[in-house]
């Protein structure tokens, strides 16, 4: 299916939530306004919420310690049926579902704590539970389903019927305008035809959320029974990490789906998916934060035990710097997660930017934390836990954590897509007032009106970027030693907004193609958000060492912010673009001489034409 750039962009824009009806710390931060009042003190759940959450965590911890064996799952590349049955009996597949539908009703905060816990036992289990509840049937039905759909599907999900979310196709990733799966109306049903790729949980799912094009109406979301006639799971995919992940290729051929299974309205599928992801994205930061905390534990224990040149390796500066990075980053990742989750639970804030920043930041930083752990462990970091145990040493799965974490930079929006998504929201205020000025299709009258509107907006906005609380030595003194870091955030937020405005003025409509510039803008915002979260958490943390961790993290992050500001205008972006185009044109094929390509033969993209399946169905039911 061929779709030009303008049409693809139009589909993406139509799926966006364009209104800002509730305050957003992230939106204000990118506008140069450090609204710390929106996050300090950040809200906390009720005593009842905490009691319910702690009671479930206690049961879940007991189960994970006694029933989940990571080495078995890694060896067999499958989560054992007795583990799945135990999780279902615990209610783990209904953690976020309200008690009235048979679920446990955990808050986002405690749901994330549960994912951290079970994900530390085995990340594939964390991914399964996350995919089921964060983007599978429970979340979109809870948010957009009819009363009848909630009564029909949520109790089934709470009891442990596993669900999956199906959007990606062999030739369609982050460009849904080209979606090839078709849902054709036929009487009281729709007839589904198409192929879906990377269907996490799809191999074992009982219920599916399927995105498909309804002719003339647009992308629509459906709940589909996984055992419906015409559905074939053609392959169970295998990956670098998450070996227990039940991820497959699913083909639909003349699959009948009743009209009552449409979620929301025809054509609202992408809006539903994006709205679901606003909070659903917080599950990945939970798994990342949990991994970072585990890496800290192993780094601390090993670095105090291993002796080199008469000292524990952790006493040597080269390793000490890595330990400090791991500890400070682990604290910040949990602070970002908790803050975003508390805001989500309170329901008074628009957290689309905060959740996206949390996903982006946690997935990138946790990967670096795991890489540092592997380096600290040396050869043992590269060796599998099973191999270590076989020769009589403690089996530490550092290399597995590195492999398992890598997917989080791709899951639920790759780092590159997250940069663009957040950047679009960050410059939304500018585009809303200057849209017709930079729109090549707008006529002269539209441009004149837009110029007048923009002039009024910038006349009020630009003066707010000149001075602020960050310039006064007594700003944020209630935070004690951390006040200097918050003053830095306030100054940097105004600087970030000025740089964004300058770039908009310079490039106008071409700015959307300055993807590396926009990525740095977003990365600066992510660092400022993380510093803010860490300082706010430390201010109310009862642990006396919390402020030292927040201080260390802020010092590290401030250096990264300064470097990113420098790279906004001092970089090789233009020359790199030229070089890349020359590479693509074949100018450097000679550089590839002298190696052997061992890739298996086949097409770059698998066939996704609509036809009956010729493969064996590898779908397998799980114990109820």
N, C-alpha and C positions, 0 to 999 in steps of 0.2 A: 504494500500500500504506500503510494507516494504522497507526501504532504509537504508543501513548501514551508519555509521558515516563518513567514507571516501567519499562516494558518495554525502552525504548531504553537506559536506564541499566543495566539488568540485563545486557543483551547486552555492553555495554562492560566492565562489571565482570568478567564471566565470561571475557573475553578477556585481562584483565590477568594478569601474573605476580605472584602475591600473596606469594611467599616471597622472602626476602632471605638467600640461602645464602652469598653472598660479600660482603665489605666494600664499601662505597660511600662515597666522599668526599662526593658530592653529598647523599646521604641524611643523613649525619652533619652536614653543614653546615646543613641546614634544621632539624635537631634542636638546633642550638646548639653543636655539637662540632666544633671546627676540627682535624680529624685530618690535619695536614700530613704525618704519617708515612706516610700512604697515597699521597702523591704526590711526596715528596721523599726521596731522589732518585728520580725516576720511572724505570721500567724502560726499557731500550733493547734493540733486537734484537741478534741474534748477528752476528758478523763475516760469516758466510755470507749471512745475510739482507741485510746492507748491500751486500755485493759483488754479489749478484744484482740488487738494486734499482738500484744505481748503473749497472750495465751496461745494464739496460733503459732507464733514463732517458737515457743517452747516445744510444742508438739512437732513442728517441722524440724527443729534441730535434733531432737531425739531420733526422728526417722532418718534424717540424712546421715547421722553418725553411725546408725546401726544397720541400715539397709542399702545405702548407696556406695558402691565400690567403683571408684573412678577407673581403676586399672582394668576391670572387667569390661566396662563400656568402651574404653579405648582399645582394648584387645579385640573385642567382638564387633565393634562398630555398630552397636545397637543397645538401646536402653532395655534392660530385661523386663519381661512382662510383669514379674512380681513387683518391681519398682513402680511401674505405671499403675498397677492395681493399688498399691499402697498409697500413692499420691492421690489417686481418685478417692479412696476411702477417707483420706485426710481432708478432702475438700479443696485441694490445691488448684484444681481446675475451675474452681468457683470463687477464688480469693476476692475478686473485685465485684462479683455479682451480689446484688442486694439480698439480704436474708429473706425478703418476701418472695423471692424466686428460688430459694433453696441455697443461696450462696453464703459466704462468710461475711461479705461486706467490709473488707478492709479498705482503709483510706489509701490514697496514692503513696503516702509515706510508708505505711507498713507493707503494702504490696511490694514496694521497692526493696524494703529490708528483707522480705521473704525471697525475692529474686536474688539478692546478694548472697543470702545464706545458701540456697540450693544451687546457685550457680557456682559457688566456691567448691561445692562437692563434685559437680560435673557441669561444665558450661553448656553441653548439649541439652541437658534437662532444663536449665534456665532459659535457653532459646526456645524450647518447646512450649513451656508455660507462658513465656512472653508472647510468642507468635499467636498462641491460642487466645489470650485475654486482651492483648494490647491492640492487635490488628485483625484478629479472627472474628468470629460471629458475636461474642459477647459485647464488645465495645460499640460497634456501629448499631447493633440492635438496641442497646441501652440508650444510645444518643438519638437515633433517628427511627427506630422501629415503632410500629403501631402497637397499641395495647395487646392486640391479638398475637402479634409476632413475639412480643416479650413473654407472654404466657406460654407460647408454644416452644420457643427455642431456649430461653434462658435457663429454665429448670433442667433441660437436657444437658446444657453446657456445664451447669453447676455439679451435676452428678458425674461428670467425667467424659462426656462425649467430646472428642478432640476436634478442634476446628482449625481451618487454614484460610489464608487470604491469597487470592489468585489474581494478580494484575500483570506481572511481567510475562512477555512472550519471547520466543526465540529471536525475533528481530525487533522487539520493542522493549526498551528499558525505561529511561526517564523521559521519554517522548510519547505520552499516551495518545496524542492525536492520531498516531499511526496504528492504534489498537486494531488487531485483526479478528478477534473473536466476535462473532455476530450473534445477537439474540433477536430472532425473527418472531413477531407476534403471530399467533395462530390460535384463534378462538380464545379460550380461557387460559392459554399457556403461551410461553415463549419456547422457541426451539433454538438451543445453543449449539454452535459449531465453532471449533477453534482449538488452539493448543496453548497451554500455559507452562512456562518454564520456572524452575526454582521455587516450587510450591512447598515452602516450609510447612511441615506437618502433613503435607498432602498424601504421603504414602500410608499414613495410619488414620487420616481424618475421617470423621463421621459426617461433619457438616463443612460446607465451603462457602466463603464469600467470593463471588466471581464478578469481575468487572468485564462488561461486554458492551459492544456498540448496538444500540437499538436504532435501526435505520430511520433517519429523519429526526431522531430525538437526542442522540448523543450517548455518552458512556453512562451506563446504568449499573447499579449494584444489585446482586441477587443472592439469596440464600439457596444453596443447592445441596440436596442429599448426596453424599459421596458415593453411595451404592446405586445411584440411579442408572437405568439402562442407557448405554452409550458412553459411559465414562470409563476410561482406561488409564491407569497409572502405568505409563510405558517404561519408566526407568527410575530407579532409586539412585540419585546422584551422589557422588563421593567427592570429598573436598580436602583441602590442605589440613583443616582443623575441624572441630565439632564432629568427630567421627560418628557420634550417635545420632546425628541430625537426620530426621526422616523427611528428606527433601526430594522431590521427584519432578517428573514431566507428566502433565495430565492432559489427555486429549478428550475433547467433547465432540460427539458425532450424533446429531439428531437427538439431543438430550432435551426432554420436555421438562419445563419448570413452570409451575403454576404462577399466575399473575400476582397472587397474594404473597409471593415470596420476594417481590421487589422491595428493596429497602429505600424508603423515602419516595422520591418521584423519578420518573424516567428522565434521564439526562443529568441527574444529580450525583452520579457515581463518584466523580473526581472530587467534588466538594465534600462528600461524605468521607472519602478516603483521607483528604487533607485534614479535615476537622478531627477525625479519629486519631490521626498521627500527632496532633498537637500535644496530647497527653501520652499517647502510646509511645512516642519517642523516648519518654523518660525511662522506659524499661532497659534500654541499652546502656545509658549512663549508670544504672544500678548495677548491671553485670560488670561494667568496666570498673566502677568504684570498688566492688567486691574483689576483683582481681588485683587491683592496686594494693588493697589492704593485705591480701595474701602475700603479694610480692614483698611488701615491707616486712612481714613476719619472717619470711625465709631469708631475706637479705640480712636482717638483724641477727638471726640465730647463726647463720653460716659465717658471717663476717666477724663474729666474736669467737668462733670455734676454729676457723682455719688460720694457722700460723705461717707466716712467711717473713724471713729475715728478722726473726726474733720478736715479731709483733703480730697480733691478730690483724688480718688484712683490712678490717674496718678502721684500724688506726692509721693506715697509710692514706695520705691526702687524696690520691687518685681514686681510691675506693670510697673514702669518706664523702667526697663530692657526690658520688652516685647515690649513696645512702641518703644524704640530705635531700637530693632531688626526689627520690622515691617517697620519703616521709612527707615532705611538704606538698607534693602533688597528690598523694593519697588523701591528705587532709582537705585539700581544695576540691578534689572531685566529689568527696562526700558532702562538702558544704554546698557546692553547686546543685547537687542532686537533692539534698534536703530542702534547700530554699525553693527550688523550682517545684518540688512536690507539695510543699506547704502552701505555696501560692495556688497550685492547681486545686488542692483540697478546699481552700477558702472560697474559691469560685468568684472572687471579686476582681480578678485581674485577667487581662488578655495575655496568655503566656506563650503565644505562638513563637515569638522570638526567643524567649528564655528557654523553652523546651528544645528548640532547634540549636541554640548555642550550647546547651548542655550535651546534646547528642554529639555535635561536632567536636567539642572540646574534650569530652571524656573519651571518645573513640580514638582521637589522636594521641592524647597524653598517656592513656593506659597502655597503648602499644609501645610507647617509648619507655615507660616504666618497666614493662616486661623485658624489653630488649636490654635494659641496664641490668636487670636481675640475671639474665643469661650471661652477660659479660662478667658480672661479679662471681658467678659460679664457675666461670672458665670452661674447661672441657666437660665438666659435669653438667653445665647448663645446656650443652648441645646434646648430651647423652639422654636417652629416654629413662623414665623412672623405672620401667621394668628391667632395663639393663643394669641400672645401679643396684636394684634390689637383688638381681641374680648373682652379683658378685659380692653381696654382703653389706652394702651401704644403704643408707636411708634413701628411698625412692622419691626424688623431688622432681615433679613434672614441670620444670621451668620451660623446656622447649615446647611442651604441649600448650601451656598458657600463651606463649608467643604465637603459636599457630592458631589457637582458638580465638584470640583477640583480633587477629588480622581482619576478619570478616566484618567487624563492627565499623570499619572505615568505609564499608560498602553497603551493608544492610540498611534498609529503610532510608535510603538517600545517601549516595556516596559523598565523600568529603567535597568533591568538586561541585556536586549538585547542591549540597547544603550551603556552600559558599554563595552560590547564585541565588538560592531561595532566600537566605537571610539578607543578602545584599538588596534583593528586590524589595523586601519589607523595610530595610534601613533607608532606602532612598524614596520610599513611597510618598512622603510629604512633598518632596521636590517634584516628583512626576505628577502629582495631583494638581499642582499649581502651574507647572511648566509643560504639561503634556502636549498641548497643541503647538507650543513654540517649537518643540523639537520634532513634532510629527510631520514627516515629509508629505503626508496626504492632506494635512489641514489647509484650509483656504486662508486668504489674507485676513478676513474679518475674524476668524477663529484665533489666528495668531495675535491680532491686536488685543482682543479680549483677554487672551491668556497672559499677554505681557502686562496688562494692567493688573490682573489678579496676582501675578507673581510679584510685581513691584510692591503691592500692599503687604504681601506675606513677608518678603525679605526685609522690608523697611522695619518691621516689628521684630523679626527673628534675629537678624544679624547682630544688632546691638547686644543681645543676650549672650553672645559668644565672646565678648571682650573681657569682662571681669566676672569673678565668681568667688565663692567661699574658699576655693582651693588656693587663692592667692593670699589669704590672711593666715598668719601664724597661729591664730586661735581657732581656726576652723576644725570642727569635729573633735574637739577636745574631750568630749564624753567617751571617746574610744581610747583614751590614754595613749600609749606608745604606738598604737596602730593608726592614730589620726593622720600622721604624715602620709600614709599610703592612701587614705581616702582623699586627702587633698590632691595627691597625684592623680587619682581617678577623675576627680572633678575637673582639673586642668586639662587632662588628656581627653576627656569627653568633649570639651569645647574645641580643643585642637582638632580632634577627629571630625567634628561637624564642619569646621572651617575647611579642612582638606577635602571633604566630600563636596562641599559647595564649590570650591575652586575647580575640582575635577568636572563637576556638572557644567560649570560655565565654560570650561575649556573644550570638553568633548561633546557635550550636549547629547544628541541621539546616538552618537557612536560609543557612549560610555558603556553600554551593555556588552560591547565586545571587548572591553578592557577587563577581562575576567581575572587576570592575576592582580591587577590593582584592586579590584573589588574584593578579592580573596584576602588581601592584606588588611583592607578596611574592616572586614568581618573578623579577622583574627585579632586585631587590636581590640575590637569590641568584646570578643570572647575573653581575652585576658583581663580587661577591665571588669567584666561581669564576675569572673572568678575571684579577682582580688576583693571585690565588694562582698561576695558571698563568704569568703574566708574570714574577712574582718568582722562581718556581722555575726557570723557563727561564733567566733572566738569571744566576742563581747558578751555573749550570753552562755558560753560554755562553762560548766562548773569545773572542768579539769584545769588545774593551774598551769599546765604546760601548753594549753591550746593557743595562747597568744604568741608563744615562741614559734609554733608551727605556722600560724598565720603570717607572722612577721617574716619568717624565712621564705615562705611561698611568695609573698608580695615583693620581696627584694628580687627574687629570681624572675618573677613575671614582669616587673618594671624594666629590667634589662631587655627582655624580649619585646616589650612594647616600644622602647626607644629604637631598637633595631628595625622593627616593622615600620615605624614612622620614617626612618631613614630610607628604607627600601621602596617607599611609595614613589619616590621620584629619582632615586639612584638605583638603577636596575638594568638588566639586559633583556627586558621584555620584547622590545622591538626587534633586536638582532636575533633573539631566539625564535621569534615568529618567522623571520626570513629563513633561518637555518632549517626549521621544521618543514617549511614549504618545499625547500630544496630537497630535503630527505624524501619527502613524499613523492616528489617528481622523479626520483630515481638517481639524483646526482651523486649519491654516495653509496651506491650498491657495491662498489669495489671494497668498501670497508668491511663488508660481510664475508669476504673471501677467507678461506682457511679454516672454516668450521663446518660441522655436519649438523644438519637439521633432523632431529630424531622424531619430530612431530608425527603423529598418526595421520594417515591420509584422510581426506574428507572435506566437505564444504566448511567455510568459515561460519556460516549460519545454517542450522538444521532446517529442513523442510517443515513449513508450518501451514501448508495448504490444507484445506478442509477435506477430510476423507475418513472413512472408517479405519479404525486401528488394525494393524496387522501384528501388533506385539502382544506378548503375554501380559496380563494384568498383575502387577506386583503389589497392588493394594493389599494390606493385611489388617484385619480387625485386631483391636487390642482388648484385653479382658475387661469386662464391665464390673 
